[in-house]
Amino acid sequence: MGSVRKASAWLGLVDDNNDDERYYDDDYAEGQEQGDAWVTDPRVKVASDTAEGTGRRIGTVTPDSFRDARAIGELFRDGVPVIMNLTNMEPADAKRVVDFAAGLIFGLRGSIDRVSTRVFLLTPADTEIVSGDAASQRADGFFNQS
């Protein structure tokens, strides 16, 4: 049923004939049990499962107060790089979170980089940050075809 027809039926301007029932497949309904949950084919890998298995995850946290710093610490402690977006916080609380993050990176031998104003990237010790500037300055780069 089209949206105009639905709106007209809701307003009572036309008869509400539910023509959608003609598309209902009775054979499909009989094959499904009432309590069955949707099951994904085990051969299909969900992106988050694959990323977690290979260690290719990045956490993003936008805390509202210092109480949300725990989420940053838990992700970073698990070896996940974390992007902290402190733009929604009061300046005093944002400073406390940055101090907390500095303690995290010192204790776990990571690093902290400023991405933009009040946005920081925390990286564990085994993570390398690759800058896009270095790739464009290489002599053997793609665009340097002499």
C-alpha positions in Angstrom: 0.0 0.0 0.0 1.5 3.4 -1.0 2.1 6.1 1.5 -0.6 8.3 0.0 -3.2 5.5 0.2 -2.1 4.8 3.8 -2.5 8.4 4.7 -5.9 8.5 3.0 -7.0 5.4 4.8 -5.8 6.8 8.1 -7.8 10.0 7.5 -10.9 7.9 6.6 -11.1 9.2 3.0 -10.8 5.7 1.4 -11.6 2.2 2.4 -8.8 0.4 4.3 -8.4 -2.7 2.1 -5.4 -4.6 3.2 -4.1 -5.8 -0.2 -0.7 -6.6 1.3 -2.1 -10.0 2.4 -1.9 -11.3 -1.2 1.9 -11.3 -0.9 1.9 -13.4 2.3 3.6 -16.8 1.8 1.8 -19.4 3.8 4.5 -22.0 3.2 7.1 -19.8 4.7 5.0 -19.2 7.8 4.4 -22.9 8.4 8.2 -23.6 8.3 8.9 -21.1 11.1 8.3 -22.0 14.7 6.8 -19.3 16.8 9.8 -18.8 19.2 12.6 -19.2 16.6 15.1 -16.4 16.6 16.8 -15.2 13.5 19.9 -17.3 13.0 22.9 -16.1 10.9 24.6 -18.6 8.7 27.8 -19.6 10.6 29.8 -19.2 7.4 29.1 -15.5 7.5 31.5 -13.5 9.6 30.2 -10.4 11.2 32.5 -7.5 10.8 32.9 -6.9 14.5 33.8 -10.5 15.2 36.4 -10.5 12.4 37.8 -7.2 13.6 38.0 -8.4 17.2 39.7 -11.6 16.1 42.4 -9.9 14.1 42.9 -7.0 16.5 41.7 -4.3 14.1 39.3 -2.3 16.2 39.3 1.4 17.2 37.1 2.6 20.0 35.4 6.0 19.9 34.3 7.5 23.2 32.4 10.8 23.6 32.2 11.2 27.4 29.7 13.6 29.0 31.4 13.7 32.4 34.4 12.3 34.1 32.4 9.2 35.1 32.6 8.0 31.5 36.4 7.8 31.6 36.1 4.2 32.7 35.0 3.2 29.2 38.1 4.8 27.8 40.3 2.9 30.3 38.7 -0.4 29.7 39.0 -0.2 25.9 42.6 1.0 26.1 43.5 -1.7 28.7 42.3 -4.3 26.2 44.7 -3.0 23.6 42.2 -1.1 21.5 43.2 2.3 20.2 40.7 4.9 21.5 39.5 8.2 20.0 38.4 10.5 22.8 36.1 13.3 21.7 35.9 15.8 24.6 33.9 18.5 22.8 30.7 17.8 24.8 32.5 18.2 28.2 33.1 21.2 30.5 36.7 22.4 30.3 37.5 21.3 33.9 36.1 17.8 33.4 37.9 17.5 30.0 41.2 18.4 31.7 40.6 15.6 34.2 39.9 13.1 31.4 43.1 14.1 29.6 45.0 13.7 32.9 43.4 10.3 33.3 44.4 9.4 29.7 47.9 10.5 30.3 48.1 8.1 33.3 46.8 5.3 31.1 49.3 5.8 28.4 52.2 6.2 30.9 51.2 3.0 32.7 50.6 0.9 29.6 53.4 2.4 27.6 51.1 3.8 24.9 51.0 7.2 23.2 48.5 10.1 23.0 48.1 12.4 19.9 45.9 15.4 19.4 43.7 14.9 16.4 41.9 18.2 16.6 40.6 20.6 19.2 39.6 18.5 22.2 39.8 15.2 20.2 42.7 12.8 21.1 43.9 9.4 19.9 45.2 7.0 22.5 47.3 4.2 21.0 48.7 1.1 22.7 52.4 0.3 22.7 52.1 -2.2 19.8 50.3 0.2 17.5 52.1 2.3 14.8 50.6 5.6 13.7 51.2 6.2 10.0 50.9 9.8 8.9 49.5 10.6 5.4 52.1 13.3 4.9 55.0 10.8 4.8 53.3 8.7 2.1 52.9 11.8 -0.2 56.6 12.8 0.2 58.1 9.5 -0.8 60.0 9.5 -4.0 58.7 6.2 -5.1 55.1 7.2 -4.6 52.3 6.5 -7.1 51.9 10.2 -8.2 55.6 10.7 -8.7 55.9 9.0 -12.0 59.0 10.5 -13.7 
